[in-house]
Amino acid sequence: LSLQLFARRYPQEVAALLLLDSSHPSQMSGARGHPPITAWTTLLRLYMSGTRGQEFRALDASGRDVLSAPALTGQPVIVLNAGVDPTRSGRPLTEHERLRVDLFRLYPTCRQRWVDSTHDLARQRPEVVIEAIRELVDGAR
């Protein structure tokens, strides 16, 4: 979320934005949070120390800050989501799936792609990440 917030607060400093299986700003808030992720995050909030612990404890506030900041509008954005596009399943989306799809709406210039991978996209599918980086660099020139 910190990269999303930086990009929205300082758009003049951002040429492009690549989000790798990123969290939706409201993904960890209250009852909307995805239960397994919320439970995992709660444990991390309790046991992590230092900067990482502070970041996890501030997830709800960070998400609200992202949503209240102006949208990034002039720069190219690519969102690479791990897994299969849930809108193609023909069944109602879970809240977690709906938020993953909704991330696209938060960035007017966004191109959202679904990648056959787990959350560790950069290690499992580096060629897809490299291709997206090249596309963003070419578009920002």
N, C-alpha and C positions, 0 to 999 in steps of 0.2 A: 504493500500500500504506500510505502514511503516514496517509491519512484513515481507512482501515479500522482501523489500529492505534489511532489517537486515539479513535475511536468505541468500541472495545472497552475501552480503558484508562480512559476518562472518560465512561461512558454517561450520567452525570448532566448532562453538558454538551451532549448530543446529543438534539435533538428528533426528528430523522429523518435518514435517510442515502440519498443518491442516488449510485449508482455508474454511470458512463458508460463502457461497454465496458472495464471494469476488469480488472486482472490478478488472477489467482488467486494466493493467497499462495505456492503452491509452483510456480508457472508457470516460474520462472527457475532452479529448483534442479536441478543435476546433469543426469542423463540424461532426466529428466522434462521438461526445458525444450523448448519448441518450437524446432527447429533454426534456422530463419531469425531468429526473435526472439532466441534465445540468441546467435547470431553477431553480430547487430546490437548487442545489449546489451554483449557483450564489447568491441566496438570503442568504444562510448560510454564504458565503464568506463576504457578506456585513454586516451582523448583528451579527455574532459571534465574540466574543473577546477572548483574552487569547490564550492558547495553541491550543484549538480546532479551533479557528478562523484562526490561523496561519497554521494549518494543512490543512484546507479546501482551503485556499488561495494558498497553495503550491501543490495542487493535480496534476496539469499538470507537474510541474517540478519533483515531486516525481515519477510520471509514467515514465517520460523519464529516470530518474535515475535507476529505476528498469530494464527497457529494455536495458540499456547500461551496466549493471552489468553482470558478468558471471552467467550462469544458475546454479541452484542448482542441482547437478547430483548424489551425492552419498547417499542421504538421501531419505527415503520414503516420499511421498507427497500424501495427499488425498484432493480433492476438492469436497465439498458438495454444490451442486447448488440447490437452491429452485425452485420448479416447475417441469414441464415435459420437457424431452429432446426434444428441438425443431427440431432436425434433423429427428425425427420420424413423423413429421407432413406431409411430402410430399410436402410442399410449400417452396418457397424461404425464407431463413432466413432474418430477419431484421438485421440491423447493430448491434443493441444491443445483439440480440441472437447470432450472429456470434462471437462477442467478448466473450460472456460467454462460448461458445464452445471452442474458441481459447485459453482460459486460460489453458486448458489441454496441449496444444502444448508447452507452456512456461516452463513446468517442465517435463523433460524426464522420470522421475520415477513416474509420477503422475497417480493416479487412480481417475477418475472423476465419481461422482454419482449424480443422480438427485433425490431429495427428495420431496415428496408431502408436501409442506409447503410454507409459505411466507418467506420473508427475515429473520424473527426472528426464525431461525432454532433451536437455543439452547433452547428456551422456548417451541416451538411447538412440536419439535421432539427430546427431550433430549436423548432418547434411541439410536437414529441414531448417534448422536454426540458422546455419550459415547462409542458406538461400534467402531467408527472410531478411537477414542483416544486409546482404548485398542489395536486395530489392529496396530496402529503406535508404541505404546510402545513395544508390542511384537516383532515387526519387527526391532526395534532399539536395542534390547538386543543382 
